[in-house]
Amino acid sequence: MIGKTRFAVLAAAILLAAAATWHWNKSLGSPVGGASPPGVPVKVASAEIRDMPYYVASVGTVQAFNSVLLRARVDGEIRRVAYREGQDVKQGDVLVELDRRPFEAQLNAAVAQQAKDQAQLDNAKIDLGRYELLVKQDSAPRQVLDTTRALVHQLDATVAADVAQVEAARLQVEYATIRSPIDGRTGARLVDVGNIVHATDLTGLVMLTQLRPIFVSFSLPQEILPALRSRQSMRVLGVTALAQGHADVLGEGELTLIDNQIDTATGTIHCKATFPNATLALWPGQFVTARVLLDTLRGAVTVPAAAVQSGPAGQFVYVVQDGVAKLRGIIAGPAVDGIQAISKGVAGGERVVTEGQFQLDDNARVVVK
């Protein structure tokens, strides 16, 4: 009997504890007096009216404005390398010097041959003058005069050939000093002092690249071509080079080439933009995002791009009014740097949800964080 009494007391205590726990949870989690449940926490932003740039973008590759593989124009031994690897050089700077002695010897020989033939020509002209006088006096046969005159013409041609040989020899001497043909930067040295180089060598001496200005090469869809050509006929189209993976601006340039045919394999049109590259932020071989400014939308309604969602019926946003999120379909315009233009569906000043949309339904109550 005592055991049953203890069991009944224990069961009553358990029931009382359960009732107290239920009452406590209810007082914390349930609204009092049948109030509506709390809203979904969201972040919002106001739609703004602003001028919106309209860009088309593509991945591009940076290319040197000029690229020259420097080669020797004569055969010879390298006596001096006058540049450092990676050095900026100007047009006309001496980069490599070959052994000049063989070419100077050829020049001296050509000059001597010219002097010899010139002396013979001078003597033949004197003889010609004598024979012309004698023929006038009938003291010499005309055949001798004609032969002497022909000899003078022959020696004239010989001296002219000698002059050409001297100029060619001087060029050989000049070619022994190899100068930079462009303003640019040297690459890795390909041949060292003491090596014999030939005019027919394919490896070259050093690669020169011109970095200021510089090209960015990229391709755009063929559908853009009519608008691209139309805008270019009216004004210079600006192009912005952005770093891959983020929005850092590397340079501002101009569209300078729309290729003369569409690539049938890809359906794209090849374009080039020229950049001053004053800070050398662009480097040959670098991948960038090339962004062409086609137009500017004046007075466009804009919202953060995070507010725009896509569904089976198209794109939409949640507009917050009086603590309620209403789903509203939109027609979106271009998006730039996280800002989305809205062509239809949102007015300036309206608040749209930018965070927390995945917990919302149409007409859901919200609490703005």
Secondary structure by P-SEA (a helix, b strand, c coil): caaaaaaaaaaaaaaaaaaaaaaaaaaccccccccccccccbbbbbbbbcbbbbbbbbbbbbbbcccccccccccccccccccccccccccccccccccaaaaaaaaaaaaaaaaaaaaaaaaaaaaaaaaaaaaaaccccaaaaaaaaaaaaaaaaaaaaaaaaaaaaaaaaaacbbbbcccccccccccccccccccccccccbbbbbccbbbbbbcccccaaaaaaaaaaccbbbbbbbcccccccccccccccccccccccccbbbbbbbbccccccccccbbbbbbbbcccccccccccccccccccccbbbbbbcccbbbbbbbbcccccccbbbbcccccccbbbbcccccccccbbbbbcc
